Amino acid sequence: RASEESDIYFAKPMLNVRKCEIIDFLTSRNLQWREDESNASDKYLRNRVRNELIPLLNDLVGGQSVLESRLKNAEEQSRKLKRDISLRIDDQ
């Protein structure tokens, strides 16, 4: 999506592809997965979220598929709420 400060568009075509799917794809073509060593470090918040928070949330809700379903539901509710608020503002 384009930033408000610029016309730069950041495409993330593989955002919905799981790491295990990428590794399986590479393996089936005799290619090797390369892991950036900084991903294992808790120095960065994004890594702490990935390495600590997400596994904890998975455990609390009963698994990764349940967490994903709940997050998708929350995302859809957020979209609907945003759309509803926008329509109400436009009606004024």
C-alpha positions in Angstrom: 0.0 0.0 0.0 1.2 3.5 -0.7 2.6 5.6 2.1 0.9 8.9 2.9 4.2 10.6 2.7 5.3 9.1 -0.7 4.1 7.3 -3.7 6.2 4.2 -2.9 4.2 0.9 -3.0 5.5 -2.0 -1.0 4.3 -5.3 -2.4 4.3 -8.3 -0.2 3.3 -11.1 -2.6 4.3 -14.0 -0.2 2.7 -12.6 2.9 0.2 -15.4 3.1 2.7 -18.2 2.3 4.0 -20.1 5.3 7.6 -20.7 5.9 7.1 -24.5 5.8 5.5 -24.2 2.4 8.6 -22.2 1.1 11.0 -24.8 2.6 9.0 -27.6 1.0 9.0 -25.9 -2.3 12.8 -25.4 -2.1 13.4 -28.9 -1.0 11.4 -30.4 -3.8 13.7 -28.5 -6.2 16.9 -29.5 -4.4 17.4 -26.0 -3.1 18.4 -25.0 0.4 16.6 -22.7 2.8 18.9 -20.0 4.2 18.0 -18.5 7.6 19.2 -15.0 8.5 21.0 -15.5 11.9 19.4 -12.3 13.2 16.0 -14.0 13.2 17.1 -16.1 16.2 18.0 -13.1 18.3 15.6 -11.5 20.7 17.3 -8.2 20.1 14.5 -7.1 17.8 10.9 -6.9 18.9 9.6 -8.6 15.7 11.7 -11.7 16.7 10.4 -11.7 20.3 6.9 -11.6 18.9 7.7 -14.5 16.4 9.7 -16.6 18.9 7.8 -16.0 22.2 4.5 -14.3 21.8 3.0 -16.2 18.9 3.9 -19.7 20.4 2.4 -18.5 23.7 -0.8 -17.4 22.0 -1.0 -20.7 20.0 -0.8 -22.6 23.3 -3.4 -20.4 25.0 -6.1 -20.7 22.3 -5.5 -24.4 21.4 -3.2 -24.3 18.3 -2.0 -22.3 15.3 -5.1 -22.9 13.2 -7.4 -21.6 16.0 -5.2 -18.5 16.5 -5.2 -17.8 12.7 -9.0 -18.2 12.6 -9.5 -15.8 15.5 -7.1 -13.3 14.0 -8.9 -13.4 10.6 -12.2 -13.0 12.4 -10.8 -9.9 14.3 -9.4 -8.5 11.0 -12.8 -8.9 9.3 -14.6 -7.3 12.2 -12.1 -4.4 12.1 -12.8 -3.9 8.4 -16.5 -3.9 8.9 -16.3 -1.5 11.8 -14.0 0.9 9.8 -16.4 0.7 6.8 -19.4 1.4 9.1 -17.7 4.4 10.8 -16.7 5.8 7.4 -20.3 5.6 6.1 -21.6 7.3 9.2 -19.1 10.1 8.9 -19.9 10.5 5.2 -23.6 10.7 6.0 -23.1 13.7 8.3 
